[in-house]
Amino acid sequence: MKINGKILLKGLGLHSGKECELLIEPCDSKEILMKSDDNELPLSKFSLSGTNRGSDYIFPDGSKIRTCEHVLSALNGLRVNGVRLTVTGGEMPALDGCARTLCEEILKHSEESNDELESLKLSSPVEVRSDDYKRFVAAFPCEHLRVTYIVEYDFIGAQIFDYVHSPENYFENIAAARTFAMESDINYLRSHGMALGGSLDNAIVVGETIQAKGGLHWKDEFVRHKVLDLIGDLAAIGRPLKAHIIACRAGHELHLKLVEELRQNLK
């Protein structure tokens, strides 16, 4: 899919709480380029960090763009390429805490295209695990992108979601799944410079009760959001991926470690 106009979005950064701006516009590259100030790189060339409750993209000079996962999920989910993302404020605007708003804007300003990058196919499995072996993400050879995700949280319990990727399936079943935080973690996050822009307009708060504006979109919205995050993090490979990914109690840090391993396959 190709963008045929400019998309400008503004809002608070989820973590910084400051006004941020995102401009999406067509470019000559087949890849997605991301720009901030005078720095610009294709997604595949960034250093990555997933340790601060989001996916941060780091330029060679150490400057970064924070919480890129939801925007990149919308682009990767709808198979958009050949665009430049110009970010002002050092962080992506949080918008609705998921990918639905951006997907709707993309669909208004896009057209079908057959000019896609060649997909990355695996010849053997790739796996990354946490140090205690309780969390993992593994990718297996497959003829399409499929995700099986398992989560387990206090007050939520265990959820599993099996997803076969297509732009239509993504928009209908993943894009509207919102980010969430445990009520018990909020004071800690804010004292460490995170979640300062979070509210019930862009997040679900989970405690003994679940606070969600308009109620949950699905009973398993939590695990669907993890699929959304993973699809966004896979954009850092720089091309579509054909693999069956199985993730258990994972998150951005493990997602991006898997991406680093998959990047090696391209070399």
C-alpha positions in Angstrom: 0.0 0.0 0.0 1.2 3.5 -0.9 0.4 6.8 0.8 -0.8 9.3 -1.7 -0.8 12.4 0.5 0.5 13.8 3.8 -0.8 12.8 7.2 -0.1 15.1 10.1 -0.9 13.9 13.7 -0.4 15.7 17.0 -0.8 14.7 20.6 1.0 14.0 23.9 3.8 11.5 24.0 2.7 8.5 26.1 5.8 8.7 28.4 7.0 12.2 28.1 3.6 13.9 28.5 4.8 16.6 26.1 3.3 17.7 22.8 4.6 15.6 19.9 4.0 15.7 16.1 4.2 13.1 13.4 4.3 13.8 9.7 3.9 10.9 7.3 4.6 11.5 3.6 5.6 9.6 0.5 9.3 9.2 -0.3 11.4 7.6 -3.1 12.8 4.9 -0.8 11.0 1.5 -0.8 11.7 1.3 2.9 10.2 3.3 5.8 12.5 6.2 6.7 12.3 7.9 10.1 13.6 11.5 10.7 14.1 13.7 13.8 15.8 17.0 13.6 18.7 16.6 11.1 18.9 12.8 11.6 17.3 10.3 9.2 17.6 6.5 8.8 15.7 3.6 7.3 14.1 1.5 10.1 16.5 -1.4 9.5 19.6 0.8 10.4 18.5 2.0 13.8 19.8 0.7 17.1 16.9 -0.5 19.2 15.9 -0.5 22.9 12.8 -2.1 24.4 13.7 -1.7 28.1 11.5 1.4 28.9 8.0 0.2 28.4 8.1 0.9 24.6 10.3 0.6 21.6 12.9 3.3 21.2 14.8 3.9 17.9 18.3 5.3 18.5 20.3 7.3 16.0 24.2 6.9 15.8 24.6 10.2 17.8 22.6 8.7 20.7 19.4 10.8 20.1 16.2 8.7 20.0 12.6 8.6 19.1 10.5 6.9 21.8 7.5 4.6 21.7 7.4 3.9 18.0 5.6 0.6 18.2 2.0 1.7 17.7 2.7 3.9 14.7 4.9 1.3 13.1 2.3 -1.4 13.8 -0.3 0.5 11.8 2.1 0.9 8.9 3.4 -2.7 9.1 -0.1 -4.0 9.7 -1.5 -2.4 6.5 1.7 -3.2 4.6 2.6 0.4 3.9 6.1 1.2 2.6 7.9 4.0 0.9 7.1 6.7 3.5 9.1 9.1 5.6 8.1 9.7 9.2 9.2 13.0 10.6 8.9 13.2 14.4 8.9 16.4 16.4 9.2 16.2 20.2 11.3 13.1 20.5 8.4 10.7 20.8 5.4 9.4 18.8 2.1 11.0 19.8 0.1 8.5 21.8 -3.2 9.2 20.0 -5.7 6.5 21.0 -3.2 4.1 22.6 -3.5 1.7 19.8 -3.3 1.8 16.0 -6.9 2.4 14.9 -6.8 6.2 14.4 -3.7 6.0 12.3 -5.0 3.1 10.3 -8.2 5.1 9.5 -6.0 8.0 8.4 -3.8 5.8 6.2 -6.9 4.2 4.5 -8.1 7.7 3.7 -4.8 8.7 2.1 -3.6 5.6 0.4 -3.9 3.4 -2.7 -3.1 -0.2 -3.5 0.4 -1.0 -4.8 2.3 -4.0 -5.9 5.7 -2.4 -5.3 6.5 -4.3 -2.1 9.9 -5.3 -0.7 10.8 -8.9 -0.9 9.8 -10.8 2.3 12.3 -12.3 4.7 11.8 -16.1 4.8 13.5 -18.3 7.4 15.4 -21.5 6.7 15.5 -22.5 10.4 14.0 -21.4 13.7 15.2 -18.4 15.6 14.6 -18.0 19.4 15.3 -15.6 22.2 14.6 -16.1 25.8 14.7 -14.2 29.1 17.6 -15.0 31.5 15.2 -17.0 33.7 13.8 -18.9 30.7 10.2 -18.0 31.7 9.6 -15.7 28.8 10.5 -16.3 25.1 9.8 -15.4 21.5 10.5 -17.9 18.7 10.1 -17.6 14.9 9.7 -20.7 12.7 9.7 -21.1 8.9 6.2 -20.4 7.5 4.8 -19.3 4.1 3.0 -16.3 5.7 3.1 -14.3 8.9 1.3 -15.9 11.8 1.5 -15.0 15.5 0.5 -17.1 18.5 0.8 -15.0 21.6 0.4 -16.0 25.3 0.2 -13.6 28.2 -0.5 -14.0 32.0 -1.1 -11.1 34.3 -2.6 -10.5 37.8 -6.3 -9.6 37.6 -6.4 -10.6 33.9 -5.2 -14.2 34.1 -3.9 -16.1 31.0 -4.9 -15.2 27.5 -3.9 -16.6 24.1 -4.5 -15.3 20.7 -3.7 -16.9 17.3 -3.5 -14.5 14.4 -2.8 -15.0 10.7 -1.7 -11.7 9.2 -3.5 -9.8 6.4 -4.2 -6.0 6.3 -8.0 -6.8 6.6 -7.5 -9.1 9.6 -5.2 -6.6 11.2 -7.6 -3.7 10.9 -10.6 -5.7 12.1 -9.0 -7.7 15.0 -5.8 -6.0 16.1 -5.7 -2.2 15.4 -8.1 -1.2 18.1 -6.5 -3.1 20.9 -5.2 -0.5 23.4 -2.1 -0.4 25.6 -2.6 -1.1 29.3 -0.9 -0.6 32.6 -1.3 -2.2 36.0 -2.7 0.3 38.5 0.0 -0.7 41.0 2.7 0.3 38.6 1.6 3.8 37.7 3.3 5.7 40.5 6.5 3.9 39.8 6.3 4.6 36.1 5.6 8.3 36.5 8.4 8.7 39.1 10.8 7.3 36.4 9.6 9.6 33.6 7.2 7.1 32.0 3.4 7.2 31.5 3.3 11.0 32.0 1.0 11.3 29.0 -1.1 8.3 29.8 -4.8 8.6 30.6 -8.0 6.6 30.0 -8.1 8.3 26.6 -5.2 6.2 25.4 -4.8 3.3 27.9 -6.6 0.7 30.0 -5.8 0.6 33.7 -5.9 -2.8 35.4 -6.4 -3.3 39.1 -9.1 -5.0 41.1 -11.4 -3.5 38.5 -10.6 -2.7 34.9 -10.9 0.9 33.8 -11.4 1.3 30.1 -13.1 4.2 28.3 -16.2 2.8 26.7 -15.4 -0.7 28.1 -13.1 -3.3 26.7 -13.2 -3.7 22.9 -12.7 -7.4 23.4 -12.5 -9.6 26.5 -9.0 -10.6 25.3 -8.0 -7.0 24.3 -4.8 -7.4 26.4 -3.2 -10.2 24.4 -4.4 -8.6 21.1 -2.5 -5.5 22.1 0.6 -7.6 22.5 0.2 -8.9 19.0 -0.2 -5.2 17.9 3.1 -4.4 19.6 4.9 -7.3 18.1 3.8 -6.4 14.5 5.1 -2.9 15.2 8.4 -4.1 16.5 8.8 -6.4 13.5 8.9 -3.3 11.2 12.5 -2.7 12.4 13.5 -5.6 10.2 13.0 -3.3 7.2 11.0 -5.8 5.1 8.0 -8.1 5.5 8.5 -11.3 7.5 7.1 -14.7 6.7 7.3 -16.8 9.8 5.2 -18.3 12.6 6.1 -16.4 15.7 5.2 -17.9 19.1 5.6 -15.5 22.0 5.1 -16.4 25.7 4.9 -13.6 28.3 7.2 -11.5 26.2 7.4 -7.7 25.6 9.3 -5.1 23.6 12.7 -6.1 24.9 12.4 -9.7 23.7 10.6 -8.6 20.5 13.5 -6.4 19.5 16.1 -9.0 20.5 14.3 -11.3 18.0 14.5 -8.5 15.4 18.2 -8.2 15.9 18.6 -11.9 15.3 16.4 -11.7 12.2 18.4 -8.8 10.8 21.4 -11.2 10.8 19.5 -13.4 8.4 19.4 -10.5 5.9 23.2 -10.2 6.1 
